[in-house]
Amino acid sequence: MNKTDPDRARCSAPEEEYDSASTPESAIDQRTRKHLRVWVRRLHCNEGYENRQRSSKKRAAAASGPMDVKEPYEWIRCCNPSCGKWRMLLRSMTASTVMDSVKNGEWYCVMNTWDEKAASCGAAQESLPSVGCPPWVLIDHD
């Protein structure tokens, strides 16, 4: 019944001997490690992107004068009639640029490339009041 190691998939195969230092990872551990590496890489890329955006905005703000009001987050709504959840955009994004990049002006949760944990209609909507959401979203949410 050993489908992962065909050479040892019979009773007559010799038993493997392992010492604890060279024990191979299980297939599940290897997949998990690869999966985690992908996520760490994505997080580093997102962090680098946000840092570049932040520094370019600081340069622009320094050129135009002091800015003491923090920009509000922008929100976008899923066009799926059975969903309709609001998703928060990154501070460096605008709803108009996101909507310009989609077909027929329809955006769905699965198109959420900046926050993969919310890239599904099944994912919970953000805790709206805790992230400074605009009043019109809160009214629509109730």
Chimera marker file (.cmm) of the C-alpha trace (Angstrom):
<marker_set name="trace">
<marker id="1" x="0.000" y="0.000" z="0.000" r="1" g="1" b="0" radius="0.5"/>
<marker id="2" x="3.072" y="2.276" z="-0.038" r="1" g="1" b="0" radius="0.5"/>
<marker id="3" x="2.321" y="4.516" z="-2.998" r="1" g="1" b="0" radius="0.5"/>
<marker id="4" x="5.006" y="7.117" z="-2.200" r="1" g="1" b="0" radius="0.5"/>
<marker id="5" x="7.968" y="4.708" z="-2.474" r="1" g="1" b="0" radius="0.5"/>
<marker id="6" x="7.394" y="2.038" z="-5.163" r="1" g="1" b="0" radius="0.5"/>
<marker id="7" x="10.750" y="0.348" z="-4.410" r="1" g="1" b="0" radius="0.5"/>
<marker id="8" x="9.497" y="-0.455" z="-0.919" r="1" g="1" b="0" radius="0.5"/>
<marker id="9" x="5.901" y="-1.230" z="-1.859" r="1" g="1" b="0" radius="0.5"/>
<marker id="10" x="6.195" y="-4.903" z="-1.058" r="1" g="1" b="0" radius="0.5"/>
<marker id="11" x="6.688" y="-6.951" z="2.086" r="1" g="1" b="0" radius="0.5"/>
<marker id="12" x="9.989" y="-8.409" z="0.845" r="1" g="1" b="0" radius="0.5"/>
<marker id="13" x="11.646" y="-4.968" z="0.584" r="1" g="1" b="0" radius="0.5"/>
<marker id="14" x="14.343" y="-4.372" z="3.204" r="1" g="1" b="0" radius="0.5"/>
<marker id="15" x="13.457" y="-2.012" z="6.014" r="1" g="1" b="0" radius="0.5"/>
<marker id="16" x="15.070" y="1.421" z="5.880" r="1" g="1" b="0" radius="0.5"/>
<marker id="17" x="17.283" y="2.513" z="8.720" r="1" g="1" b="0" radius="0.5"/>
<marker id="18" x="17.402" y="6.156" z="9.708" r="1" g="1" b="0" radius="0.5"/>
<marker id="19" x="19.448" y="8.031" z="12.173" r="1" g="1" b="0" radius="0.5"/>
<marker id="20" x="17.750" y="11.126" z="13.560" r="1" g="1" b="0" radius="0.5"/>
<marker id="21" x="20.147" y="13.591" z="11.863" r="1" g="1" b="0" radius="0.5"/>
<marker id="22" x="19.407" y="12.459" z="8.308" r="1" g="1" b="0" radius="0.5"/>
<marker id="23" x="15.722" y="11.585" z="8.510" r="1" g="1" b="0" radius="0.5"/>
<marker id="24" x="14.072" y="12.854" z="5.324" r="1" g="1" b="0" radius="0.5"/>
<marker id="25" x="11.186" y="15.258" z="5.582" r="1" g="1" b="0" radius="0.5"/>
<marker id="26" x="7.783" y="13.826" z="4.948" r="1" g="1" b="0" radius="0.5"/>
<marker id="27" x="6.079" y="14.826" z="1.724" r="1" g="1" b="0" radius="0.5"/>
<marker id="28" x="3.605" y="16.941" z="3.702" r="1" g="1" b="0" radius="0.5"/>
<marker id="29" x="6.429" y="18.790" z="5.464" r="1" g="1" b="0" radius="0.5"/>
<marker id="30" x="8.128" y="19.470" z="2.138" r="1" g="1" b="0" radius="0.5"/>
<marker id="31" x="4.904" y="20.853" z="0.615" r="1" g="1" b="0" radius="0.5"/>
<marker id="32" x="4.292" y="22.974" z="3.703" r="1" g="1" b="0" radius="0.5"/>
<marker id="33" x="7.835" y="24.357" z="3.593" r="1" g="1" b="0" radius="0.5"/>
<marker id="34" x="7.474" y="25.251" z="-0.122" r="1" g="1" b="0" radius="0.5"/>
<marker id="35" x="4.091" y="26.844" z="0.541" r="1" g="1" b="0" radius="0.5"/>
<marker id="36" x="5.518" y="28.931" z="3.381" r="1" g="1" b="0" radius="0.5"/>
<marker id="37" x="8.460" y="30.034" z="1.206" r="1" g="1" b="0" radius="0.5"/>
<marker id="38" x="5.999" y="31.304" z="-1.424" r="1" g="1" b="0" radius="0.5"/>
<marker id="39" x="4.070" y="33.264" z="1.217" r="1" g="1" b="0" radius="0.5"/>
<marker id="40" x="7.217" y="34.750" z="2.728" r="1" g="1" b="0" radius="0.5"/>
<marker id="41" x="8.352" y="35.805" z="-0.751" r="1" g="1" b="0" radius="0.5"/>
<marker id="42" x="4.945" y="37.407" z="-1.413" r="1" g="1" b="0" radius="0.5"/>
<marker id="43" x="5.031" y="39.240" z="1.893" r="1" g="1" b="0" radius="0.5"/>
<marker id="44" x="8.519" y="40.576" z="1.178" r="1" g="1" b="0" radius="0.5"/>
<marker id="45" x="7.415" y="41.711" z="-2.290" r="1" g="1" b="0" radius="0.5"/>
<marker id="46" x="4.321" y="43.442" z="-0.891" r="1" g="1" b="0" radius="0.5"/>
<marker id="47" x="6.371" y="45.078" z="1.847" r="1" g="1" b="0" radius="0.5"/>
<marker id="48" x="8.921" y="46.320" z="-0.692" r="1" g="1" b="0" radius="0.5"/>
<marker id="49" x="6.153" y="47.654" z="-2.931" r="1" g="1" b="0" radius="0.5"/>
<marker id="50" x="4.484" y="49.464" z="-0.023" r="1" g="1" b="0" radius="0.5"/>
<marker id="51" x="7.820" y="50.948" z="1.085" r="1" g="1" b="0" radius="0.5"/>
<marker id="52" x="8.534" y="52.225" z="-2.429" r="1" g="1" b="0" radius="0.5"/>
<marker id="53" x="5.050" y="53.729" z="-2.645" r="1" g="1" b="0" radius="0.5"/>
<marker id="54" x="5.403" y="55.307" z="0.797" r="1" g="1" b="0" radius="0.5"/>
<marker id="55" x="8.774" y="56.862" z="-0.009" r="1" g="1" b="0" radius="0.5"/>
<marker id="56" x="7.543" y="58.237" z="-3.360" r="1" g="1" b="0" radius="0.5"/>
<marker id="57" x="4.498" y="59.750" z="-1.606" r="1" g="1" b="0" radius="0.5"/>
<marker id="58" x="6.761" y="61.297" z="1.043" r="1" g="1" b="0" radius="0.5"/>
<marker id="59" x="8.893" y="62.868" z="-1.687" r="1" g="1" b="0" radius="0.5"/>
<marker id="60" x="5.771" y="64.188" z="-3.403" r="1" g="1" b="0" radius="0.5"/>
<marker id="61" x="4.404" y="65.505" z="-0.098" r="1" g="1" b="0" radius="0.5"/>
<marker id="62" x="7.716" y="67.192" z="0.720" r="1" g="1" b="0" radius="0.5"/>
<marker id="63" x="7.654" y="68.865" z="-2.685" r="1" g="1" b="0" radius="0.5"/>
<marker id="64" x="4.057" y="70.064" z="-2.296" r="1" g="1" b="0" radius="0.5"/>
<marker id="65" x="4.222" y="71.037" z="1.380" r="1" g="1" b="0" radius="0.5"/>
<marker id="66" x="3.412" y="69.436" z="4.726" r="1" g="1" b="0" radius="0.5"/>
<marker id="67" x="0.552" y="67.000" z="4.913" r="1" g="1" b="0" radius="0.5"/>
<marker id="68" x="-0.789" y="66.324" z="8.396" r="1" g="1" b="0" radius="0.5"/>
<marker id="69" x="-3.963" y="64.427" z="7.461" r="1" g="1" b="0" radius="0.5"/>
<marker id="70" x="-3.525" y="60.730" z="6.831" r="1" g="1" b="0" radius="0.5"/>
<marker id="71" x="-5.128" y="59.505" z="3.613" r="1" g="1" b="0" radius="0.5"/>
<marker id="72" x="-8.257" y="57.401" z="4.163" r="1" g="1" b="0" radius="0.5"/>
<marker id="73" x="-8.413" y="53.872" z="2.830" r="1" g="1" b="0" radius="0.5"/>
<marker id="74" x="-10.451" y="53.361" z="-0.298" r="1" g="1" b="0" radius="0.5"/>
<marker id="75" x="-12.919" y="50.510" z="-0.587" r="1" g="1" b="0" radius="0.5"/>
<marker id="76" x="-14.241" y="48.412" z="-3.448" r="1" g="1" b="0" radius="0.5"/>
<marker id="77" x="-17.364" y="46.265" z="-3.516" r="1" g="1" b="0" radius="0.5"/>
<marker id="78" x="-17.812" y="42.784" z="-4.970" r="1" g="1" b="0" radius="0.5"/>
<marker id="79" x="-20.284" y="42.711" z="-7.874" r="1" g="1" b="0" radius="0.5"/>
<marker id="80" x="-21.476" y="39.199" z="-7.028" r="1" g="1" b="0" radius="0.5"/>
<marker id="81" x="-25.147" y="39.707" z="-6.011" r="1" g="1" b="0" radius="0.5"/>
<marker id="82" x="-24.910" y="36.980" z="-3.372" r="1" g="1" b="0" radius="0.5"/>
<marker id="83" x="-21.768" y="38.562" z="-1.858" r="1" g="1" b="0" radius="0.5"/>
<marker id="84" x="-21.617" y="42.359" z="-2.072" r="1" g="1" b="0" radius="0.5"/>
<marker id="85" x="-18.794" y="42.540" z="0.503" r="1" g="1" b="0" radius="0.5"/>
<marker id="86" x="-16.587" y="45.589" z="0.739" r="1" g="1" b="0" radius="0.5"/>
<marker id="87" x="-12.836" y="45.044" z="0.453" r="1" g="1" b="0" radius="0.5"/>
<marker id="88" x="-10.274" y="47.573" z="1.602" r="1" g="1" b="0" radius="0.5"/>
<marker id="89" x="-7.615" y="48.660" z="-0.901" r="1" g="1" b="0" radius="0.5"/>
<marker id="90" x="-3.998" y="49.352" z="-0.014" r="1" g="1" b="0" radius="0.5"/>
<marker id="91" x="-3.261" y="52.997" z="0.749" r="1" g="1" b="0" radius="0.5"/>
<marker id="92" x="-1.241" y="53.168" z="-2.456" r="1" g="1" b="0" radius="0.5"/>
<marker id="93" x="-4.253" y="52.094" z="-4.562" r="1" g="1" b="0" radius="0.5"/>
<marker id="94" x="-7.310" y="53.929" z="-5.787" r="1" g="1" b="0" radius="0.5"/>
<marker id="95" x="-10.666" y="52.429" z="-6.606" r="1" g="1" b="0" radius="0.5"/>
<marker id="96" x="-10.694" y="54.150" z="-9.998" r="1" g="1" b="0" radius="0.5"/>
<marker id="97" x="-7.427" y="52.491" z="-11.111" r="1" g="1" b="0" radius="0.5"/>
<marker id="98" x="-8.666" y="49.082" z="-9.943" r="1" g="1" b="0" radius="0.5"/>
<marker id="99" x="-11.968" y="49.540" z="-11.783" r="1" g="1" b="0" radius="0.5"/>
<marker id="100" x="-10.115" y="50.678" z="-14.926" r="1" g="1" b="0" radius="0.5"/>
<marker id="101" x="-8.212" y="47.380" z="-14.941" r="1" g="1" b="0" radius="0.5"/>
<marker id="102" x="-11.301" y="45.104" z="-14.861" r="1" g="1" b="0" radius="0.5"/>
<marker id="103" x="-13.622" y="44.016" z="-17.657" r="1" g="1" b="0" radius="0.5"/>
<marker id="104" x="-17.091" y="45.557" z="-17.902" r="1" g="1" b="0" radius="0.5"/>
<marker id="105" x="-16.515" y="47.577" z="-14.730" r="1" g="1" b="0" radius="0.5"/>
<marker id="106" x="-17.234" y="44.518" z="-12.577" r="1" g="1" b="0" radius="0.5"/>
<marker id="107" x="-14.909" y="43.605" z="-9.713" r="1" g="1" b="0" radius="0.5"/>
<marker id="108" x="-15.221" y="40.357" z="-7.750" r="1" g="1" b="0" radius="0.5"/>
<marker id="109" x="-13.545" y="39.175" z="-4.542" r="1" g="1" b="0" radius="0.5"/>
<marker id="110" x="-11.470" y="36.606" z="-6.459" r="1" g="1" b="0" radius="0.5"/>
<marker id="111" x="-9.751" y="39.536" z="-8.208" r="1" g="1" b="0" radius="0.5"/>
<marker id="112" x="-8.315" y="40.692" z="-4.880" r="1" g="1" b="0" radius="0.5"/>
<marker id="113" x="-4.598" y="40.241" z="-5.590" r="1" g="1" b="0" radius="0.5"/>
<marker id="114" x="-3.362" y="42.525" z="-2.794" r="1" g="1" b="0" radius="0.5"/>
<marker id="115" x="-4.945" y="40.611" z="0.097" r="1" g="1" b="0" radius="0.5"/>
<marker id="116" x="-5.188" y="36.923" z="-0.699" r="1" g="1" b="0" radius="0.5"/>
<marker id="117" x="-6.933" y="36.053" z="2.568" r="1" g="1" b="0" radius="0.5"/>
<marker id="118" x="-9.872" y="38.124" z="1.326" r="1" g="1" b="0" radius="0.5"/>
<marker id="119" x="-9.717" y="36.876" z="-2.279" r="1" g="1" b="0" radius="0.5"/>
<marker id="120" x="-12.916" y="34.873" z="-2.045" r="1" g="1" b="0" radius="0.5"/>
<marker id="121" x="-16.570" y="35.648" z="-1.531" r="1" g="1" b="0" radius="0.5"/>
<marker id="122" x="-16.427" y="33.114" z="1.302" r="1" g="1" b="0" radius="0.5"/>
<marker id="123" x="-13.840" y="35.202" z="3.185" r="1" g="1" b="0" radius="0.5"/>
<marker id="124" x="-15.164" y="37.372" z="5.973" r="1" g="1" b="0" radius="0.5"/>
<marker id="125" x="-15.463" y="41.105" z="5.431" r="1" g="1" b="0" radius="0.5"/>
<marker id="126" x="-12.964" y="43.215" z="7.366" r="1" g="1" b="0" radius="0.5"/>
<marker id="127" x="-13.997" y="44.399" z="10.796" r="1" g="1" b="0" radius="0.5"/>
<marker id="128" x="-15.277" y="47.649" z="9.380" r="1" g="1" b="0" radius="0.5"/>
<marker id="129" x="-15.244" y="50.070" z="12.316" r="1" g="1" b="0" radius="0.5"/>
<marker id="130" x="-11.741" y="49.070" z="13.432" r="1" g="1" b="0" radius="0.5"/>
<marker id="131" x="-10.050" y="50.092" z="10.177" r="1" g="1" b="0" radius="0.5"/>
<marker id="132" x="-11.547" y="53.543" z="9.759" r="1" g="1" b="0" radius="0.5"/>
<marker id="133" x="-14.151" y="52.645" z="7.250" r="1" g="1" b="0" radius="0.5"/>
<marker id="134" x="-16.335" y="55.389" z="5.777" r="1" g="1" b="0" radius="0.5"/>
<marker id="135" x="-19.869" y="55.818" z="7.169" r="1" g="1" b="0" radius="0.5"/>
<marker id="136" x="-21.537" y="54.916" z="3.856" r="1" g="1" b="0" radius="0.5"/>
<marker id="137" x="-19.957" y="51.453" z="4.030" r="1" g="1" b="0" radius="0.5"/>
<marker id="138" x="-21.129" y="50.950" z="7.601" r="1" g="1" b="0" radius="0.5"/>
<marker id="139" x="-24.710" y="51.940" z="6.704" r="1" g="1" b="0" radius="0.5"/>
<marker id="140" x="-24.710" y="49.583" z="3.725" r="1" g="1" b="0" radius="0.5"/>
<marker id="141" x="-23.185" y="46.795" z="5.835" r="1" g="1" b="0" radius="0.5"/>
<marker id="142" x="-25.984" y="46.728" z="8.442" r="1" g="1" b="0" radius="0.5"/>
<link id1="1" id2="2" r="1" g="1" b="0" radius="0.2"/>
<link id1="2" id2="3" r="1" g="1" b="0" radius="0.2"/>
<link id1="3" id2="4" r="1" g="1" b="0" radius="0.2"/>
<link id1="4" id2="5" r="1" g="1" b="0" radius="0.2"/>
<link id1="5" id2="6" r="1" g="1" b="0" radius="0.2"/>
<link id1="6" id2="7" r="1" g="1" b="0" radius="0.2"/>
<link id1="7" id2="8" r="1" g="1" b="0" radius="0.2"/>
<link id1="8" id2="9" r="1" g="1" b="0" radius="0.2"/>
<link id1="9" id2="10" r="1" g="1" b="0" radius="0.2"/>
<link id1="10" id2="11" r="1" g="1" b="0" radius="0.2"/>
<link id1="11" id2="12" r="1" g="1" b="0" radius="0.2"/>
<link id1="12" id2="13" r="1" g="1" b="0" radius="0.2"/>
<link id1="13" id2="14" r="1" g="1" b="0" radius="0.2"/>
<link id1="14" id2="15" r="1" g="1" b="0" radius="0.2"/>
<link id1="15" id2="16" r="1" g="1" b="0" radius="0.2"/>
<link id1="16" id2="17" r="1" g="1" b="0" radius="0.2"/>
<link id1="17" id2="18" r="1" g="1" b="0" radius="0.2"/>
<link id1="18" id2="19" r="1" g="1" b="0" radius="0.2"/>
<link id1="19" id2="20" r="1" g="1" b="0" radius="0.2"/>
<link id1="20" id2="21" r="1" g="1" b="0" radius="0.2"/>
<link id1="21" id2="22" r="1" g="1" b="0" radius="0.2"/>
<link id1="22" id2="23" r="1" g="1" b="0" radius="0.2"/>
<link id1="23" id2="24" r="1" g="1" b="0" radius="0.2"/>
<link id1="24" id2="25" r="1" g="1" b="0" radius="0.2"/>
<link id1="25" id2="26" r="1" g="1" b="0" radius="0.2"/>
<link id1="26" id2="27" r="1" g="1" b="0" radius="0.2"/>
<link id1="27" id2="28" r="1" g="1" b="0" radius="0.2"/>
<link id1="28" id2="29" r="1" g="1" b="0" radius="0.2"/>
<link id1="29" id2="30" r="1" g="1" b="0" radius="0.2"/>
<link id1="30" id2="31" r="1" g="1" b="0" radius="0.2"/>
<link id1="31" id2="32" r="1" g="1" b="0" radius="0.2"/>
<link id1="32" id2="33" r="1" g="1" b="0" radius="0.2"/>
<link id1="33" id2="34" r="1" g="1" b="0" radius="0.2"/>
<link id1="34" id2="35" r="1" g="1" b="0" radius="0.2"/>
<link id1="35" id2="36" r="1" g="1" b="0" radius="0.2"/>
<link id1="36" id2="37" r="1" g="1" b="0" radius="0.2"/>
<link id1="37" id2="38" r="1" g="1" b="0" radius="0.2"/>
<link id1="38" id2="39" r="1" g="1" b="0" radius="0.2"/>
<link id1="39" id2="40" r="1" g="1" b="0" radius="0.2"/>
<link id1="40" id2="41" r="1" g="1" b="0" radius="0.2"/>
<link id1="41" id2="42" r="1" g="1" b="0" radius="0.2"/>
<link id1="42" id2="43" r="1" g="1" b="0" radius="0.2"/>
<link id1="43" id2="44" r="1" g="1" b="0" radius="0.2"/>
<link id1="44" id2="45" r="1" g="1" b="0" radius="0.2"/>
<link id1="45" id2="46" r="1" g="1" b="0" radius="0.2"/>
<link id1="46" id2="47" r="1" g="1" b="0" radius="0.2"/>
<link id1="47" id2="48" r="1" g="1" b="0" radius="0.2"/>
<link id1="48" id2="49" r="1" g="1" b="0" radius="0.2"/>
<link id1="49" id2="50" r="1" g="1" b="0" radius="0.2"/>
<link id1="50" id2="51" r="1" g="1" b="0" radius="0.2"/>
<link id1="51" id2="52" r="1" g="1" b="0" radius="0.2"/>
<link id1="52" id2="53" r="1" g="1" b="0" radius="0.2"/>
<link id1="53" id2="54" r="1" g="1" b="0" radius="0.2"/>
<link id1="54" id2="55" r="1" g="1" b="0" radius="0.2"/>
<link id1="55" id2="56" r="1" g="1" b="0" radius="0.2"/>
<link id1="56" id2="57" r="1" g="1" b="0" radius="0.2"/>
<link id1="57" id2="58" r="1" g="1" b="0" radius="0.2"/>
<link id1="58" id2="59" r="1" g="1" b="0" radius="0.2"/>
<link id1="59" id2="60" r="1" g="1" b="0" radius="0.2"/>
<link id1="60" id2="61" r="1" g="1" b="0" radius="0.2"/>
<link id1="61" id2="62" r="1" g="1" b="0" radius="0.2"/>
<link id1="62" id2="63" r="1" g="1" b="0" radius="0.2"/>
<link id1="63" id2="64" r="1" g="1" b="0" radius="0.2"/>
<link id1="64" id2="65" r="1" g="1" b="0" radius="0.2"/>
<link id1="65" id2="66" r="1" g="1" b="0" radius="0.2"/>
<link id1="66" id2="67" r="1" g="1" b="0" radius="0.2"/>
<link id1="67" id2="68" r="1" g="1" b="0" radius="0.2"/>
<link id1="68" id2="69" r="1" g="1" b="0" radius="0.2"/>
<link id1="69" id2="70" r="1" g="1" b="0" radius="0.2"/>
<link id1="70" id2="71" r="1" g="1" b="0" radius="0.2"/>
<link id1="71" id2="72" r="1" g="1" b="0" radius="0.2"/>
<link id1="72" id2="73" r="1" g="1" b="0" radius="0.2"/>
<link id1="73" id2="74" r="1" g="1" b="0" radius="0.2"/>
<link id1="74" id2="75" r="1" g="1" b="0" radius="0.2"/>
<link id1="75" id2="76" r="1" g="1" b="0" radius="0.2"/>
<link id1="76" id2="77" r="1" g="1" b="0" radius="0.2"/>
<link id1="77" id2="78" r="1" g="1" b="0" radius="0.2"/>
<link id1="78" id2="79" r="1" g="1" b="0" radius="0.2"/>
<link id1="79" id2="80" r="1" g="1" b="0" radius="0.2"/>
<link id1="80" id2="81" r="1" g="1" b="0" radius="0.2"/>
<link id1="81" id2="82" r="1" g="1" b="0" radius="0.2"/>
<link id1="82" id2="83" r="1" g="1" b="0" radius="0.2"/>
<link id1="83" id2="84" r="1" g="1" b="0" radius="0.2"/>
<link id1="84" id2="85" r="1" g="1" b="0" radius="0.2"/>
<link id1="85" id2="86" r="1" g="1" b="0" radius="0.2"/>
<link id1="86" id2="87" r="1" g="1" b="0" radius="0.2"/>
<link id1="87" id2="88" r="1" g="1" b="0" radius="0.2"/>
<link id1="88" id2="89" r="1" g="1" b="0" radius="0.2"/>
<link id1="89" id2="90" r="1" g="1" b="0" radius="0.2"/>
<link id1="90" id2="91" r="1" g="1" b="0" radius="0.2"/>
<link id1="91" id2="92" r="1" g="1" b="0" radius="0.2"/>
<link id1="92" id2="93" r="1" g="1" b="0" radius="0.2"/>
<link id1="93" id2="94" r="1" g="1" b="0" radius="0.2"/>
<link id1="94" id2="95" r="1" g="1" b="0" radius="0.2"/>
<link id1="95" id2="96" r="1" g="1" b="0" radius="0.2"/>
<link id1="96" id2="97" r="1" g="1" b="0" radius="0.2"/>
<link id1="97" id2="98" r="1" g="1" b="0" radius="0.2"/>
<link id1="98" id2="99" r="1" g="1" b="0" radius="0.2"/>
<link id1="99" id2="100" r="1" g="1" b="0" radius="0.2"/>
<link id1="100" id2="101" r="1" g="1" b="0" radius="0.2"/>
<link id1="101" id2="102" r="1" g="1" b="0" radius="0.2"/>
<link id1="102" id2="103" r="1" g="1" b="0" radius="0.2"/>
<link id1="103" id2="104" r="1" g="1" b="0" radius="0.2"/>
<link id1="104" id2="105" r="1" g="1" b="0" radius="0.2"/>
<link id1="105" id2="106" r="1" g="1" b="0" radius="0.2"/>
<link id1="106" id2="107" r="1" g="1" b="0" radius="0.2"/>
<link id1="107" id2="108" r="1" g="1" b="0" radius="0.2"/>
<link id1="108" id2="109" r="1" g="1" b="0" radius="0.2"/>
<link id1="109" id2="110" r="1" g="1" b="0" radius="0.2"/>
<link id1="110" id2="111" r="1" g="1" b="0" radius="0.2"/>
<link id1="111" id2="112" r="1" g="1" b="0" radius="0.2"/>
<link id1="112" id2="113" r="1" g="1" b="0" radius="0.2"/>
<link id1="113" id2="114" r="1" g="1" b="0" radius="0.2"/>
<link id1="114" id2="115" r="1" g="1" b="0" radius="0.2"/>
<link id1="115" id2="116" r="1" g="1" b="0" radius="0.2"/>
<link id1="116" id2="117" r="1" g="1" b="0" radius="0.2"/>
<link id1="117" id2="118" r="1" g="1" b="0" radius="0.2"/>
<link id1="118" id2="119" r="1" g="1" b="0" radius="0.2"/>
<link id1="119" id2="120" r="1" g="1" b="0" radius="0.2"/>
<link id1="120" id2="121" r="1" g="1" b="0" radius="0.2"/>
<link id1="121" id2="122" r="1" g="1" b="0" radius="0.2"/>
<link id1="122" id2="123" r="1" g="1" b="0" radius="0.2"/>
<link id1="123" id2="124" r="1" g="1" b="0" radius="0.2"/>
<link id1="124" id2="125" r="1" g="1" b="0" radius="0.2"/>
<link id1="125" id2="126" r="1" g="1" b="0" radius="0.2"/>
<link id1="126" id2="127" r="1" g="1" b="0" radius="0.2"/>
<link id1="127" id2="128" r="1" g="1" b="0" radius="0.2"/>
<link id1="128" id2="129" r="1" g="1" b="0" radius="0.2"/>
<link id1="129" id2="130" r="1" g="1" b="0" radius="0.2"/>
<link id1="130" id2="131" r="1" g="1" b="0" radius="0.2"/>
<link id1="131" id2="132" r="1" g="1" b="0" radius="0.2"/>
<link id1="132" id2="133" r="1" g="1" b="0" radius="0.2"/>
<link id1="133" id2="134" r="1" g="1" b="0" radius="0.2"/>
<link id1="134" id2="135" r="1" g="1" b="0" radius="0.2"/>
<link id1="135" id2="136" r="1" g="1" b="0" radius="0.2"/>
<link id1="136" id2="137" r="1" g="1" b="0" radius="0.2"/>
<link id1="137" id2="138" r="1" g="1" b="0" radius="0.2"/>
<link id1="138" id2="139" r="1" g="1" b="0" radius="0.2"/>
<link id1="139" id2="140" r="1" g="1" b="0" radius="0.2"/>
<link id1="140" id2="141" r="1" g="1" b="0" radius="0.2"/>
<link id1="141" id2="142" r="1" g="1" b="0" radius="0.2"/>
</marker_set>
